[in-house]
Amino acid sequence: MLNPAIIIAALFTLLPFLAAALFASRVAGLTEPLPTAARLLGPALLCVPYLLVACSTGGFRWGWLALYALLPVTLSTLMWQAHRVDRDQRGNWRDLLVLAVLGLAVDLRWFEHAWPPHLAVFNKMLLLDAGIYGLLVLRQLDGVGFDLRLRPRDLGIGLRECAFYAPIAIALGLKIGFLRLHPFWPPLPGLTGAFAYTFFFIAVPEELFFRGWVQNLLERRMGARAALLLTSVLFGLAHFNKRSVHFNWRYVLLAAVAGIFYGRAWRQQRRVAASAITHACVDTLWSFWLR
């Protein structure tokens, strides 16, 4: 059940995400006049949504509060150091460490026990906020393309890559028994709502992480093609435990192939919005007609 505290926590959680997505240049400059200590300690405020939700649902634990206060500060400190020692943005071990922690924490659901089951999305979004602040505001990583002010070109690229991937996914998915056709037409409001939820809370976070951050950084070390392939493999492996208690090789295979087309969509203009459209279209089609 929603209550005022949960609603306030949700707004608090979404504010950094939407501000960075819609006003990236302004957000990056807001912290510049602040003392270094304030810039590094500021992310501790990300514990506030946990405090509000936990106190309102009776699940408060001091350990979880400390985690959501200290982890963002630690990640921000690492990204601030990386910014100082790697001005050319060739990639630094701190980048790898931060991305590994964020990726594994979400994929392995390390911290989801802190939340009621129906509110576990808070964990994903708070970790995303920490990554946005660290990598975009303090690290000032360029070429990410995290801009959700949609352009016609984003839609064109996104739909094109979805059209390229769909026949491959359907043929392969049916062949290996992962997909089953469910021909029906859902109500338009339900379809629209599912696409919007998938776009903002699944596709954009995953595309920002895998394409805007991982593929972006890998390109600087190994070139565009190798980075695309390696990121796609990592994206596939991130789905090993989805819809299964064991290693779900079918999901891994289809997700890895999908990652190639998502990566192509991002790479063309280096915009997360384009790959997120491809991603959201694929997930929406799958959830309604091919699950």
BELLIN-V556559 format. One record per backbone hydrogen bond with DSSP energy under -0.5 kcal/mol. CO is the residue of the C=O (numbers start at 0). NH is the residue of the N-H. Records with the same first field share a line. If there is no record, write none. Layout:
CO: NH ; NH
This chain:
2: 6
3: 7
4: 8
5: 9
6: 10
7: 11
8: 12
9: 13
10: 14
11: 15
12: 16
13: 17
14: 18
15: 19
16: 20
17: 21
18: 22
20: 147
22: 26
23: 27
24: 28
25: 29
26: 29 ; 30
28: 31
30: 33
34: 38
35: 39
36: 40
37: 41
40: 43
41: 44
42: 45
43: 46
44: 47
45: 49
46: 50
47: 51
48: 52
49: 53
50: 54
51: 55
52: 56
53: 57 ; 58 ; 59
60: 64
61: 65
62: 66
63: 67
64: 68
65: 69
66: 70
68: 72
69: 73
70: 74
71: 75
72: 76
73: 77
74: 78
75: 79
76: 80
77: 81
78: 82
79: 83
80: 84
81: 85
85: 88
91: 94 ; 95
92: 96
93: 97
94: 98
95: 99
96: 100
97: 101
98: 102
99: 103
100: 104
101: 105
102: 106
103: 107
104: 109 ; 110
105: 108
108: 111
110: 113
111: 114
115: 118
116: 119
118: 121
119: 122 ; 123
120: 124
121: 125
122: 126
123: 127
124: 128
125: 129
126: 130
127: 131
128: 132
129: 133
130: 134 ; 135
131: 135 ; 136
132: 136 ; 137
133: 138
134: 140
144: 146 ; 271 ; 272
147: 149
150: 153 ; 154
151: 155
152: 156
153: 157
154: 158
155: 159
156: 160
157: 161
158: 162
159: 163
160: 164
161: 165
162: 166
163: 167
164: 168
165: 169
166: 170
167: 171
168: 172
169: 173
170: 174
171: 175
172: 177 ; 178
173: 176
181: 183
183: 185
186: 190
187: 191
188: 192
189: 193
190: 194
191: 195
192: 196
193: 197
194: 198
195: 199
196: 200
197: 201 ; 202
198: 203
201: 205
202: 206
203: 207
204: 208
205: 209
206: 210 ; 211
207: 212
208: 212 ; 213
209: 214
210: 215
212: 216
213: 217
214: 218
215: 219
216: 219 ; 220
217: 220 ; 221
218: 222
222: 226
223: 227
224: 228
225: 229
226: 230
227: 231
228: 232
229: 233
230: 234
231: 235
232: 236
233: 237
235: 238
236: 239
238: 241
239: 247
240: 243
245: 247
246: 248
247: 251
248: 252
249: 253
250: 254
251: 255
252: 256
253: 257
254: 258
255: 259
256: 259 ; 260
257: 261
258: 262
259: 263
260: 264
261: 265
262: 266
263: 267
264: 268
265: 269 ; 270
270: 273 ; 274
271: 275
272: 276
273: 277
274: 278
275: 279
276: 280
277: 281
278: 282
279: 283
280: 284
281: 285
282: 286
283: 287
284: 288 ; 289
285: 289 ; 290
288: 181
289: 179
